[in-house]
Amino acid sequence: MVGSDEDEVFLSLEDDDLIAVPAATTQEVTLAPQTEQGADEAFAPEIVDSTFVEDASGSFEVSWPLLGMDCPDCASKAMGALGHMKQVTKSKVSATSGEVKININLEEGTLSEVSAVLRSLGHAPDIDHHEMVGVRAKAVAQRNEVPVQKLERVIRRQPGILDAEISDDDRILVQLVATNNKALLEARNRALENVLGMEPNFAAAKSNRVRPDQWRLIGGGIAFPVLIIIMLAELLGYHGILIPILAIPGVAIGGIQMFKEALASLRNLQMGFQVLTSLAVIGACVLGMWEEALIVTILVAFTIHLEGDALVKARQAMQGGLDRLPRTARKVNQQQAIALMPGTTISAVPMGISLPMTAGIGLAAGHNARPETEIVPIDLIRPGDKIEIRSGELIPVDGKIVEGKGALNKAPLTGESVPVDVGEGDVIEAGLILSKGPVVCEVLAVGDETRLSGLIDAVHTFRDVPPRLHSSIEKFTAIWVPAVLFGALAVWYFFFPDDWKIILLLWVVSCPCALLLATPVPHAAALSNAAQNGVIVRGGDALERMAHVNHILLDKTGTLTSGRPTVGEIVLGKGRRKKAALQIMMGLESRSSHPYALAMMEHCTSEEIEPASIKEINDIDAGVAGQHGNSEVAFIRPDKADAMGIEVEAKLAEAFERAKEAGHGASLLVKDGKGIALASFVHDDTRDGTDALIASLKERNVNIEILSGDHQNAVSEFARSVGLPESSAHGGLSPEEKVQWVKARSSSHVTMMVGDGFNDAAALAVADVGVAIGTGESVNLEAADVLVPGDDPRMITEMIDLARQAQRTLMQNLFFSVFITVTLVFAVVQQWYDQLWVGVLVHELSVVIVILNGARLAQNGQSMKLFKETMKSMVEDTKIAFSTFGARYLPTRG
């Protein structure tokens, strides 16, 4: 808004829809006095050659969320369309997460061209718009010597831009791809600076452009009253020319988005559901079946939105398990002092932005011109910035709390169900959820630099790994769809030559959307449910195998026990001193992380023993050895002494026998080939829940064996203590022997091996399902199919139950979707009905039912609640769609 008060030009951004975003680098600009010139001249920048626009080069991997991505068939069609684009070297579109990930070569084409193809298929970017602060479209167009109408095209050519539009009030709005790739960010900013004549600054804003999903709702909403009028007219006996005159525009407007997506599919050589329904509607119009054409149009508009919204709600239910980082953050303007306590309300102050009237397109913000907090893209956040995080929000960065206190939900990382209190000075990690807040933290790391980024990427990737069954379904549908397309023609030609409507009916009911969603939704929901409890599963395939496990092999130390035994008895050989023996033991174990070594180190420290100086320490088959002065020393398993030619006096041998009988472990200290002392280790550290684990596995008819490197007597005693027979306890096994044991069992059973992820890595790898016990910080994810946070072994049973529940849900979905499809096809052939809208309604509702049935695994069975939220959301979305349409296309008075 231009005015003349005090010779300055003011731009009002007080609309609630706009939140100013600070630039990555903020510059204060001094206002210059306004000379006498028109408002247009005030924005007149230096004119540059419009051919000078930097074209970025290089290949980048980027991803962004999509609207309307609600079916694996849609994802397949989208990937097929992307496969025809030269700049896309690799693509992955996921209906489960609703995202596209591509490798793009910018020398071959732009990112916005890729986004445009997906938008034409009904999959616009699901990303907030940002305004380019401090510039006006008219001025930028003059700078680049292009008409304002063509400025959008110039902006879209720049790297990192998904879409651009010029608003009615001369603002430039863009959709930016979120990325942490510094080269791409620098190329984007450099290119935009060439276009704008200044460093680009962004502010979050809302576009009044009508999205594809909104056009669909608007069309359905307009077609509905037309249908009512025509039905009333025919009810009153009127069948005149006014009916087609009214119906044709109703069908055209109601199906505008469907027809656009059908044309886009055909242009990209894809045969999607929209093509089939469009043919059905056109065929109904040709036959003069106006009511049916309108009903199909309305059903497609609302049921497709219902289907998409149901999947969106399912995705929301699946979040919170270390699966992704937020794309935006709430940045705190550091020039303003704020004090936070739990319950503090953050509000933005009204702002005024003034523009200098000298050459250039600079921006100056006066005192208190910016709000306390501002939503900014995550790629504009830098270490040292301060951000605010509120209750229930996903933490976007690694940061140190500088104000406020709250509680951190660490369940996705450690399995702890109780939130951990955090306050000033504590470090919080990206990907976790702040259960209680708000807090302000200083940013320590962003994006790929965050501590858990590798784990988060792995979890997000695992969620899209399909089970083997889904691959079979995709192969089946690849045959089914063309078979029905051409089979429908055969049915018409040979059996119903006078009724070509049967072709349309068969095409509509045969689309396999529900079948393709039968497996990915329940698996994604189950994986999310697991992740929220800290359990990470390497995709649907691992979950599918887990559902069939009937034989479980448990490593004892660290799995069923805490792995922290205590030193029991120290028995000395004739003429030996206890302090000297403990010093040598401590020196030998100083570099080991074995549970016995840690127990010995802790015991010696409590006795104020200093370790002896041991050189050339190295692991041997039976333990550890080294050089103490001129003597060779070792700390070994007593049962290996004879094989190694070690002389053991009777006193030490008797102590070893007593330890075995008691179920304790033992280690023998050897010096120059003679045993000089023996330490026993007491195993009384059985984890809580071990007894319950064994009992629950028996109830589920799962065979159980314990494998351990400890002495057989110790393992047998432990097995008896947890309710297992001695025949299920196998001690004295080396890692290689464990591998052979697991291989033997896997030849006749579906096996699960549970270990620590490091010492048992090979055994985990050869089992049908390998489970590593530990935390996401300490366990190597590559060593296992499943990561279970430690301390509570009962979670193993819970995961087996979840896998079996997911498998049951999957089979329910498969049976239901196949039954519905076959029944509809059979009903058409038998001519039980000939209404197109019946087929469309049943087809779409079957998809919604499959989604809700699968999503309940992430919602603790509350599928009805999810359905109610989805229906309520559709009503609200329809209202918003018409409101957006009115704001953009209907003039307001005054």
CORRA-V798715 format. One record per residue. N is the residue number from 1. RES is the residue in one small letter. OMEGA is omega in degrees with one decimal (NA if undefined). BURIAL is # if it has 16 or more other ideal C-beta (glycine too) atoms within 10 Angstrom, else .. Layout:
BEGIN
n = {N:N}
res = {RES:RES}
omega = {OMEGA:OMEGA}
burial = {BURIAL:BURIAL}
END
This chain:
BEGIN
n = {1:2:3:4:5:6:7:8:9:10:11:12:13:14:15:16:17:18:19:20:21:22:23:24:25:26:27:28:29:30:31:32:33:34:35:36:37:38:39:40:41:42:43:44:45:46:47:48:49:50:51:52:53:54:55:56:57:58:59:60:61:62:63:64:65:66:67:68:69:70:71:72:73:74:75:76:77:78:79:80:81:82:83:84:85:86:87:88:89:90:91:92:93:94:95:96:97:98:99:100:101:102:103:104:105:106:107:108:109:110:111:112:113:114:115:116:117:118:119:120:121:122:123:124:125:126:127:128:129:130:131:132:133:134:135:136:137:138:139:140:141:142:143:144:145:146:147:148:149:150:151:152:153:154:155:156:157:158:159:160:161:162:163:164:165:166:167:168:169:170:171:172:173:174:175:176:177:178:179:180:181:182:183:184:185:186:187:188:189:190:191:192:193:194:195:196:197:198:199:200:201:202:203:204:205:206:207:208:209:210:211:212:213:214:215:216:217:218:219:220:221:222:223:224:225:226:227:228:229:230:231:232:233:234:235:236:237:238:239:240:241:242:243:244:245:246:247:248:249:250:251:252:253:254:255:256:257:258:259:260:261:262:263:264:265:266:267:268:269:270:271:272:273:274:275:276:277:278:279:280:281:282:283:284:285:286:287:288:289:290:291:292:293:294:295:296:297:298:299:300:301:302:303:304:305:306:307:308:309:310:311:312:313:314:315:316:317:318:319:320:321:322:323:324:325:326:327:328:329:330:331:332:333:334:335:336:337:338:339:340:341:342:343:344:345:346:347:348:349:350:351:352:353:354:355:356:357:358:359:360:361:362:363:364:365:366:367:368:369:370:371:372:373:374:375:376:377:378:379:380:381:382:383:384:385:386:387:388:389:390:391:392:393:394:395:396:397:398:399:400:401:402:403:404:405:406:407:408:409:410:411:412:413:414:415:416:417:418:419:420:421:422:423:424:425:426:427:428:429:430:431:432:433:434:435:436:437:438:439:440:441:442:443:444:445:446:447:448:449:450:451:452:453:454:455:456:457:458:459:460:461:462:463:464:465:466:467:468:469:470:471:472:473:474:475:476:477:478:479:480:481:482:483:484:485:486:487:488:489:490:491:492:493:494:495:496:497:498:499:500:501:502:503:504:505:506:507:508:509:510:511:512:513:514:515:516:517:518:519:520:521:522:523:524:525:526:527:528:529:530:531:532:533:534:535:536:537:538:539:540:541:542:543:544:545:546:547:548:549:550:551:552:553:554:555:556:557:558:559:560:561:562:563:564:565:566:567:568:569:570:571:572:573:574:575:576:577:578:579:580:581:582:583:584:585:586:587:588:589:590:591:592:593:594:595:596:597:598:599:600:601:602:603:604:605:606:607:608:609:610:611:612:613:614:615:616:617:618:619:620:621:622:623:624:625:626:627:628:629:630:631:632:633:634:635:636:637:638:639:640:641:642:643:644:645:646:647:648:649:650:651:652:653:654:655:656:657:658:659:660:661:662:663:664:665:666:667:668:669:670:671:672:673:674:675:676:677:678:679:680:681:682:683:684:685:686:687:688:689:690:691:692:693:694:695:696:697:698:699:700:701:702:703:704:705:706:707:708:709:710:711:712:713:714:715:716:717:718:719:720:721:722:723:724:725:726:727:728:729:730:731:732:733:734:735:736:737:738:739:740:741:742:743:744:745:746:747:748:749:750:751:752:753:754:755:756:757:758:759:760:761:762:763:764:765:766:767:768:769:770:771:772:773:774:775:776:777:778:779:780:781:782:783:784:785:786:787:788:789:790:791:792:793:794:795:796:797:798:799:800:801:802:803:804:805:806:807:808:809:810:811:812:813:814:815:816:817:818:819:820:821:822:823:824:825:826:827:828:829:830:831:832:833:834:835:836:837:838:839:840:841:842:843:844:845:846:847:848:849:850:851:852:853:854:855:856:857:858:859:860:861:862:863:864:865:866:867:868:869:870:871:872:873:874:875:876:877:878:879:880:881:882:883:884:885:886:887:888:889:890:891:892:893:894}
res = {m:v:g:s:d:e:d:e:v:f:l:s:l:e:d:d:d:l:i:a:v:p:a:a:t:t:q:e:v:t:l:a:p:q:t:e:q:g:a:d:e:a:f:a:p:e:i:v:d:s:t:f:v:e:d:a:s:g:s:f:e:v:s:w:p:l:l:g:m:d:c:p:d:c:a:s:k:a:m:g:a:l:g:h:m:k:q:v:t:k:s:k:v:s:a:t:s:g:e:v:k:i:n:i:n:l:e:e:g:t:l:s:e:v:s:a:v:l:r:s:l:g:h:a:p:d:i:d:h:h:e:m:v:g:v:r:a:k:a:v:a:q:r:n:e:v:p:v:q:k:l:e:r:v:i:r:r:q:p:g:i:l:d:a:e:i:s:d:d:d:r:i:l:v:q:l:v:a:t:n:n:k:a:l:l:e:a:r:n:r:a:l:e:n:v:l:g:m:e:p:n:f:a:a:a:k:s:n:r:v:r:p:d:q:w:r:l:i:g:g:g:i:a:f:p:v:l:i:i:i:m:l:a:e:l:l:g:y:h:g:i:l:i:p:i:l:a:i:p:g:v:a:i:g:g:i:q:m:f:k:e:a:l:a:s:l:r:n:l:q:m:g:f:q:v:l:t:s:l:a:v:i:g:a:c:v:l:g:m:w:e:e:a:l:i:v:t:i:l:v:a:f:t:i:h:l:e:g:d:a:l:v:k:a:r:q:a:m:q:g:g:l:d:r:l:p:r:t:a:r:k:v:n:q:q:q:a:i:a:l:m:p:g:t:t:i:s:a:v:p:m:g:i:s:l:p:m:t:a:g:i:g:l:a:a:g:h:n:a:r:p:e:t:e:i:v:p:i:d:l:i:r:p:g:d:k:i:e:i:r:s:g:e:l:i:p:v:d:g:k:i:v:e:g:k:g:a:l:n:k:a:p:l:t:g:e:s:v:p:v:d:v:g:e:g:d:v:i:e:a:g:l:i:l:s:k:g:p:v:v:c:e:v:l:a:v:g:d:e:t:r:l:s:g:l:i:d:a:v:h:t:f:r:d:v:p:p:r:l:h:s:s:i:e:k:f:t:a:i:w:v:p:a:v:l:f:g:a:l:a:v:w:y:f:f:f:p:d:d:w:k:i:i:l:l:l:w:v:v:s:c:p:c:a:l:l:l:a:t:p:v:p:h:a:a:a:l:s:n:a:a:q:n:g:v:i:v:r:g:g:d:a:l:e:r:m:a:h:v:n:h:i:l:l:d:k:t:g:t:l:t:s:g:r:p:t:v:g:e:i:v:l:g:k:g:r:r:k:k:a:a:l:q:i:m:m:g:l:e:s:r:s:s:h:p:y:a:l:a:m:m:e:h:c:t:s:e:e:i:e:p:a:s:i:k:e:i:n:d:i:d:a:g:v:a:g:q:h:g:n:s:e:v:a:f:i:r:p:d:k:a:d:a:m:g:i:e:v:e:a:k:l:a:e:a:f:e:r:a:k:e:a:g:h:g:a:s:l:l:v:k:d:g:k:g:i:a:l:a:s:f:v:h:d:d:t:r:d:g:t:d:a:l:i:a:s:l:k:e:r:n:v:n:i:e:i:l:s:g:d:h:q:n:a:v:s:e:f:a:r:s:v:g:l:p:e:s:s:a:h:g:g:l:s:p:e:e:k:v:q:w:v:k:a:r:s:s:s:h:v:t:m:m:v:g:d:g:f:n:d:a:a:a:l:a:v:a:d:v:g:v:a:i:g:t:g:e:s:v:n:l:e:a:a:d:v:l:v:p:g:d:d:p:r:m:i:t:e:m:i:d:l:a:r:q:a:q:r:t:l:m:q:n:l:f:f:s:v:f:i:t:v:t:l:v:f:a:v:v:q:q:w:y:d:q:l:w:v:g:v:l:v:h:e:l:s:v:v:i:v:i:l:n:g:a:r:l:a:q:n:g:q:s:m:k:l:f:k:e:t:m:k:s:m:v:e:d:t:k:i:a:f:s:t:f:g:a:r:y:l:p:t:r:g}
omega = {-174.1:177.1:-176.3:-178.2:178.5:175.8:176.7:176.1:-178.8:175.6:-177.0:176.2:-175.2:177.5:-179.5:-177.7:-175.9:175.4:-175.9:178.9:179.1:177.2:175.4:174.4:-175.1:179.1:173.9:-179.2:179.2:-179.0:178.2:177.8:-179.9:174.2:-177.3:176.9:-178.7:-179.3:-179.4:-179.2:-179.2:-178.6:-175.0:178.8:174.8:179.3:179.4:178.4:-175.5:178.7:-179.5:174.4:-174.7:174.6:-178.3:177.0:179.4:179.9:-177.8:172.4:-179.2:177.8:175.5:179.5:-176.2:170.9:172.5:178.5:-170.1:-176.7:176.2:177.2:175.8:179.2:178.9:178.8:179.2:178.1:176.2:178.4:179.6:179.7:178.8:-176.0:-175.4:-174.8:-178.6:-179.5:178.8:-179.8:175.6:177.2:-176.4:173.9:-179.0:-179.6:179.6:-176.6:171.5:175.5:-177.6:164.3:-173.8:174.4:-173.6:176.0:-177.5:-178.2:-174.2:177.4:-178.6:176.4:176.6:179.7:-179.5:178.2:178.8:177.7:-179.6:177.6:179.3:-175.5:177.5:178.1:176.3:-174.0:177.3:175.1:174.2:177.5:172.2:-172.0:172.2:179.2:175.3:-174.4:-177.2:-179.3:-179.9:177.2:176.8:-179.3:-176.5:176.3:175.9:173.0:179.2:-178.2:-178.2:-178.3:178.1:-178.7:179.0:-178.4:-178.0:-179.4:-173.0:-178.4:176.8:-179.0:177.0:-179.8:178.3:175.2:176.5:-177.9:-180.0:179.5:169.3:175.2:174.8:179.6:-178.6:168.5:-174.9:174.1:179.4:-178.5:173.7:179.7:-175.0:-179.0:179.7:178.7:178.9:178.3:178.8:-177.7:179.8:-179.4:179.7:177.2:176.3:-177.8:-173.1:-174.0:179.1:178.1:-177.4:173.1:-175.0:173.9:178.4:-177.7:177.2:177.2:174.0:173.3:-179.7:-178.1:178.8:179.9:177.6:175.5:-179.8:179.6:178.8:179.0:178.4:179.7:178.1:-178.0:-176.4:178.1:175.9:178.4:-179.3:-179.4:-178.8:178.9:177.9:-179.9:180.0:177.1:179.3:175.2:179.6:179.4:-174.3:-174.3:-177.7:-178.8:176.5:178.3:178.8:-174.0:-176.0:176.4:179.1:177.9:-178.1:-179.8:-178.2:-177.6:-174.0:-178.6:178.3:179.4:179.7:-179.8:177.0:178.1:178.7:178.0:-179.5:178.4:-179.6:175.2:178.7:178.6:-177.4:-180.0:-179.7:178.2:-178.4:-179.7:177.4:177.0:179.3:-180.0:179.0:178.5:177.8:178.1:179.6:-179.8:-179.5:-179.8:-170.7:179.8:-178.1:178.2:179.5:-179.5:178.7:179.7:-178.6:-179.8:178.9:-178.0:-172.8:-178.1:175.9:176.9:178.1:178.8:-179.6:-178.5:176.6:179.3:176.0:178.3:177.2:178.3:179.2:178.0:-176.9:-174.9:175.7:-178.2:-179.8:-175.8:-178.3:174.1:178.0:178.8:179.1:176.7:179.4:-175.3:178.8:175.8:-168.0:178.8:179.6:178.0:176.5:177.1:-175.4:168.4:177.2:-179.1:179.2:176.7:179.2:179.1:-178.7:176.2:175.6:-176.2:173.5:-177.7:-178.8:-177.6:176.4:-175.2:176.6:-177.8:-177.1:-176.6:-176.0:-178.6:175.6:176.8:179.9:179.8:-178.1:-177.4:-175.8:-179.2:-177.8:178.9:-176.2:177.7:-178.3:173.2:-175.2:-178.7:174.6:178.1:-179.2:173.7:-176.5:175.2:174.7:178.5:176.6:176.8:-176.0:-176.7:175.9:-176.8:175.0:-177.1:-173.4:-174.9:165.8:-177.9:176.8:-177.2:178.7:176.5:175.8:176.3:-176.6:179.8:-175.7:177.0:-179.1:-178.5:179.8:-177.3:-173.2:-176.2:178.6:-176.6:-178.0:178.7:-178.6:178.4:177.2:179.9:-177.0:-179.5:179.4:177.8:176.5:-168.4:178.9:178.0:176.1:-177.2:174.3:-176.8:-177.4:-178.3:5.7:172.3:170.3:179.6:174.3:-175.0:175.8:-178.2:-178.2:171.2:-176.0:-179.6:-178.7:-170.8:-175.0:-173.8:179.6:178.8:-179.8:177.8:-179.5:-179.7:-179.4:178.8:-178.6:-176.0:-179.4:177.8:-174.5:172.4:-179.4:-178.6:-178.4:177.0:177.6:179.0:179.0:177.7:179.1:-178.2:177.5:176.7:-174.7:-174.4:178.8:179.0:179.6:-179.4:-179.5:178.2:178.0:177.3:-179.9:178.8:179.2:-172.7:-172.9:-172.4:-177.1:-175.8:-179.0:-176.6:-177.8:175.8:-179.0:176.8:-178.8:179.9:-179.4:179.0:-176.5:-172.4:-173.9:-179.0:-169.1:-176.9:-178.4:-179.7:-178.6:177.4:-174.3:-177.1:-173.6:-177.2:178.5:178.8:178.8:178.9:179.5:178.0:178.3:177.4:178.7:-176.8:178.4:175.6:177.1:-177.8:-179.7:-178.0:-176.5:170.9:-176.4:-179.2:178.1:178.6:179.2:178.4:-178.2:-179.2:-176.6:-178.8:176.7:178.3:-177.3:178.9:-172.7:169.3:-174.2:-173.3:178.9:179.2:177.9:172.9:-178.5:-177.6:-178.8:175.5:177.4:179.3:-179.5:-173.7:172.7:-178.9:-174.9:173.9:-176.1:175.8:-178.1:179.3:-175.3:-176.3:-179.5:179.5:-179.9:178.5:179.8:177.1:-178.7:179.2:179.7:-174.7:-172.7:-177.5:-175.0:175.6:177.8:-179.8:178.4:179.8:179.2:178.2:179.3:179.4:179.9:-180.0:-178.9:178.2:179.2:178.1:-179.2:178.6:175.1:-177.4:174.5:178.1:-178.5:179.2:175.9:178.7:178.5:178.5:173.4:-174.1:-173.6:-177.6:-177.3:-177.3:179.2:-177.3:177.6:-173.4:177.3:-174.9:172.5:-177.6:178.9:176.9:-166.0:172.7:-177.2:-176.8:177.0:-174.1:-178.7:-178.5:-178.5:179.0:-179.6:177.2:-177.9:-179.6:-171.9:-177.7:-179.6:178.6:178.2:179.0:178.9:179.1:178.3:179.9:179.7:-179.0:179.6:-178.9:-179.5:173.8:-179.5:174.8:-175.6:176.0:-174.7:175.9:179.4:173.7:179.7:175.5:-176.9:178.8:178.3:177.0:175.6:-178.1:-175.0:179.1:177.5:-173.0:178.9:-178.8:172.0:178.7:-179.6:178.9:-179.9:178.2:-178.5:-178.7:-177.6:177.1:176.5:179.1:-178.0:177.1:176.3:176.6:-174.5:171.4:176.0:177.0:-177.9:173.8:179.7:-179.4:-176.5:-179.4:179.9:-179.3:179.0:178.9:179.2:179.7:178.9:-177.0:-179.3:173.4:178.6:176.5:179.9:-179.4:178.6:-177.6:-177.8:-177.5:178.0:-176.7:172.9:177.5:-179.9:179.0:175.5:179.2:-179.5:179.0:-179.5:178.3:-179.0:179.8:-177.6:179.7:-177.6:-178.5:167.7:-167.5:169.3:176.1:-178.6:-179.3:-174.8:176.5:178.9:-179.3:-177.0:-174.1:-178.0:178.8:177.2:-176.0:-176.0:176.9:176.0:175.1:176.5:-178.5:178.4:178.8:179.9:176.0:179.8:-179.6:-168.6:-175.6:177.8:-177.8:-177.8:-175.6:-173.5:173.9:-176.3:174.3:179.0:177.9:-171.1:173.7:-176.9:-178.3:179.4:179.3:177.1:178.2:179.4:179.8:176.7:178.0:-179.8:178.9:179.5:177.3:177.6:179.2:177.1:178.8:178.2:-178.6:174.7:-180.0:-179.8:-178.7:-177.6:-176.7:177.9:179.8:-179.1:-177.5:-179.1:-179.5:-179.9:179.2:-179.7:-179.1:177.9:-178.3:179.1:179.1:174.6:174.1:178.1:-179.9:179.5:-174.4:177.9:179.1:180.0:-178.1:-178.7:179.4:-176.0:178.9:177.0:177.4:179.8:-180.0:178.5:179.3:-177.5:179.2:177.8:-175.3:-177.7:175.8:177.8:-176.2:-180.0:175.5:-175.5:-178.6:179.0:176.6:179.1:180.0:179.0:178.3:-179.9:179.2:178.6:179.8:-179.4:177.6:179.9:179.7:178.5:177.7:-179.6:-180.0:179.4:177.4:178.1:177.9:-179.7:-179.1:-176.1:-169.4:-177.8:-177.8:177.3:-179.3:178.7:NA}
burial = {.:.:.:.:.:.:.:#:#:.:#:.:#:.:.:.:.:#:#:#:#:#:#:#:.:.:.:.:#:.:#:.:.:.:.:.:.:.:.:.:.:#:#:#:#:.:.:.:.:.:.:.:#:#:.:#:.:.:.:#:.:#:#:#:#:#:#:#:#:#:#:#:#:#:#:#:#:#:#:#:#:#:.:.:#:.:#:#:.:.:#:#:#:#:#:#:#:#:#:#:#:#:.:#:.:#:.:.:.:#:#:#:#:#:#:.:#:#:#:#:#:#:#:#:#:#:#:#:#:#:#:#:#:#:#:#:#:.:#:#:#:#:#:#:.:.:.:.:.:.:#:#:.:#:#:#:#:#:#:#:#:#:#:#:#:#:#:.:.:#:#:#:#:#:#:#:#:#:#:.:#:.:.:#:#:.:#:#:#:.:#:#:.:.:#:#:#:#:#:#:#:#:#:#:#:#:#:#:.:#:#:#:#:#:#:#:#:#:#:#:#:#:#:#:.:#:#:.:.:#:.:.:.:.:.:.:.:.:.:.:.:.:#:.:.:#:#:.:.:#:#:#:#:#:#:#:#:#:#:#:#:#:.:#:#:.:.:#:.:#:#:#:#:#:#:#:#:#:.:#:#:#:#:#:#:.:.:.:#:#:#:#:#:#:#:#:#:#:#:#:#:#:#:#:#:#:#:#:#:#:#:#:#:#:#:.:#:#:.:#:#:#:#:#:#:#:#:#:#:#:#:#:#:.:.:.:.:#:.:#:.:.:.:.:.:.:.:.:.:.:#:.:#:#:#:#:#:.:.:#:#:#:#:#:#:.:.:.:#:#:#:#:#:#:#:#:#:#:#:#:#:.:.:.:#:#:#:#:#:#:.:.:#:#:#:#:#:#:#:.:#:.:#:#:#:#:#:#:#:#:#:#:#:#:#:#:.:.:#:#:.:#:.:.:.:#:.:#:#:#:#:#:#:#:#:#:#:#:#:#:#:#:#:#:.:#:#:.:.:#:.:#:#:.:#:#:.:#:#:#:.:#:#:#:#:#:#:.:#:#:.:.:#:#:.:.:#:.:.:#:#:.:.:#:.:.:.:#:.:.:#:#:.:.:.:.:.:.:.:.:#:#:#:#:#:#:#:#:#:#:#:#:#:#:#:#:#:#:#:#:#:#:#:#:#:#:#:#:#:#:#:#:#:#:#:#:#:#:#:#:#:#:#:#:#:#:#:.:#:.:#:#:#:#:#:#:#:#:#:#:#:#:#:.:#:.:#:#:.:#:#:#:#:.:.:.:.:.:.:#:#:#:#:#:#:#:#:#:#:#:.:#:.:#:#:#:#:.:#:#:#:.:#:#:.:.:.:.:#:.:#:#:.:#:.:.:#:.:.:.:.:#:#:#:#:#:.:#:.:.:.:.:#:#:#:#:#:#:#:.:#:.:.:.:.:#:.:#:.:.:.:#:.:.:#:#:.:#:#:#:.:#:#:#:#:#:#:#:#:#:#:.:.:.:#:#:#:#:#:#:#:#:#:.:.:#:#:.:#:#:#:.:#:#:.:#:#:.:.:.:.:#:.:#:#:#:#:#:#:#:#:#:#:#:#:#:#:#:#:.:.:#:.:#:.:.:.:#:#:#:#:#:#:.:.:.:.:#:#:.:#:#:.:.:#:#:.:.:#:#:#:#:#:#:#:#:#:.:#:#:#:#:#:#:.:#:#:#:#:#:#:#:#:#:#:#:.:.:#:.:#:.:#:#:#:#:#:#:#:#:#:#:#:#:#:#:#:#:#:#:.:#:#:#:#:#:#:.:#:#:.:.:#:#:.:#:#:#:.:#:#:.:.:#:#:.:#:#:.:.:.:.:.:#:#:#:#:#:#:#:#:#:#:#:#:#:#:#:#:#:#:#:#:#:#:#:#:#:#:.:.:.:#:.:.:#:#:.:#:#:.:.:#:#:.:.:#:#:.:.:#:#:.:#:#:.:.:.:.:.:.:.:.:.}
END
